[in-house]
Amino acid sequence: MRAARRAVRAKQAGNQVVVVVSARGDTTDDLIQLAGEISENPPAREMDMLLATGEQISIALMAMAIQELGEPAVSFTGVQVGIRTDSTHTKARIKEISTDRMRQALNAGQIVIVAGFQGVDEMANITTLGRGGSDTTAVALAAALKLAMSTDPPPPSPLRGGGAGGGEVSARPETSPPNPLPEAGRGSTRGRLVDGFRPLRD
């Protein structure tokens, strides 16, 4: 609940808030172990399908927690939020992000919860971004929404795959964003991008 409270405090301070989360605890490792019990060499595409479910659990729980605290929130997978990647399964690279759905939710007063570590390719296949993927998602969203960032990362996480670092990301709209993405969303949002990974484990 600590990450949820932090997001609520940021919203109540007058910010629009986006939260990026990873899978909880050992979820990713548990999913990898499950795959290993079936196949010594599971197909990369199916591993992406499997591993992306960890973040889907997290975004739903985070949205529920924030709503329990009295603020409206909506959760989005990488696919739903429009994170487009190449087709390199298990280590895809982000090509572009559509910000329309996020901006619509933010303008409606909702806290936006986004699954880190995942996206979708041109063939509508779910992809994952590999180790550090949630941090990559947070940086990419900040660039796409034209938010500047300052991070205070926590100690390295033991998670594999999507469980990558994090910390709080502050948005200062008067500052130019780092490394904007091609065809990223336009405009400026006053807000905070909060990586909910570590507190979500508490």
N, C-alpha and C positions, 0 to 999 in steps of 0.2 A: 504493500500500500504506500510505501514511502515515495516511489516514483509518481504514483497517482496524486499524492498530496502536493508534490513539487510542481506537477503540471497544473493543478488547480490554483496554487498560489501564483504561478506565472500568469494564468488567465485572469485572475482577480486583480492583478497588478495592471491590467489594461492591455495585455499582449494577446495576439493570436498565437496559438500553440500547436506545434506538431511534435508528436512523440514517436521515436523510432525504437522498436524493441527487437530483441533476439529471442531465441528459444530459452526456456527456463532451465536453470540447473544443468543436469546431465542429459537433458532430452535428446540433444543431437547425438551424443555418444551412444545413448540407448538405441536410437534409430539405426545408427551405423552397425551396432551389434546385431540388431534384428536382421538387417540385410545380410550380414555375414553368416548368419545361421542358415540362410537359404542358398546363398551363392558365394563362392570364393572370389568371384569377379563380377559383381552386379553391374548391369548396364548403367552408364553415366546418366542417361536420360531418366531412368527409373529412380536413381539415387536422388536426383533433383526433385522429382515428384514426392519422394518420401521425406527428404530433409526439410522441404518447405513447410511441412505440416507443423513443425515445432514452433515456428513463428506465428502461424495462424492461431494456435492455441493462445500464445502470449498476447496477441492484439485483442482478442475477444475478452480475455480476463482483464486486461488493462482498461478497456472501454467500460466494462462492468464496474470496476473499482472506481473510476472517475465519476460515473453516473451515481454510484452509491454516495459519493461526496457532494452530490448536488449540482454537478456541472454536466452539460450535454457533451457527449463524445461519440465519435464514429470510428470504426476500425476498417482498414483497407489492407488487402494483400498487395504485393507488388504488381500483380496483374491488374487489380482494380484501380490502382492509383496511376497506372500507365508508365511503369518503369520498363522501357524497351531495351533489350540487350542483344548481343550477338548470340550465336547458337553454340557456343563452347560450353557444353554442360559441365557442371561442378566448378567452373572458374570463368564464368561469363563476364563480359565487360559491358557496362552501361553505355548505350548509344544516345538515348534521349529520354526525357521525362515529360509527360503531359501533365500540366499543373491544374487543368480546368476543374477536375473533381475535388482536388484539395482546396482550391480557392473558393469554390462554391460552399463547401462545408465550413471553412473558416469564416467566410462572410455571413454565414448563418449563425455564427456564434458557437460553433462546435469545436471541441478539442479534437484534432485529427491524430489517429493512431495508425502508424504505418509499419508493416512487417519489413524488417531489415533483411539483407542477405539474399533477396530474391527478385526476379523480374520475369519477363516473358519475351520470347524471340518472335521473329516475323511470321513463324508458322504456328504461333499461339502455344508453343511448348513452354512449360515452366522451366526457368533456369535459376541456378544459384551462383553467387558471386565468389565463392571460395572463402578461405580464411580471411578474417577481417571484413567480411561482407556487410555487416551491419554498420560499421564505421564508414565504409564506402557509401552505403545508402544515405547516411546522415549528411555527409559532405555533398553528395550529388543533389539531394533535396534542397539543401541550403543554397546551392548554386542555381538550381532551377527556379526556386522561389525568390531569387535575388536577395538572399539574406547573408550578411557577413557573419562570421563565426569566431567564437573563442571557446576553446575546449579545456576542460579540466578532467583528463582521463583518469579512470580508476586503475588499480593494479591489473596486470594482464589476467585474463580469464583462462581457466583450464579448459573451457569448451573448445571443441574442434568445430570446423565449418563456420556456422553463423555466429558462434559465441565470441565476439571480438570486441574487447575493450568498451569504450563508450564515453560516458561522462555527460556533462551538460553543455549544450551549445547555445550561446546567446546570439540573438539577431539584432544587428544595428543597421537599419535600412539606409542610413546616410553614408555607409561605407560600401565600397564596391565589393562584390562577392568574389571569392577565389575561384579560378578555373571554371567559368560558366560553361555549361554543356551546349553542344550544337542543338539548335531548334528548341532550346529550353523555354519555359514559360516566360512571359513578359510581365512587367510591372514590379511593384515593390510591396512587400508585406511587412508591417511592423509586428514582430512576434518573437517567439522563442522556439528553438528546435531542441527538444529534450530527448536524450537517449535513455530509454527506460530500462535498459538491460540489467544493470547491477541491482538497483533497488527492487526490481521485480523478483529477484531470487530471495529476498529477505523474508 
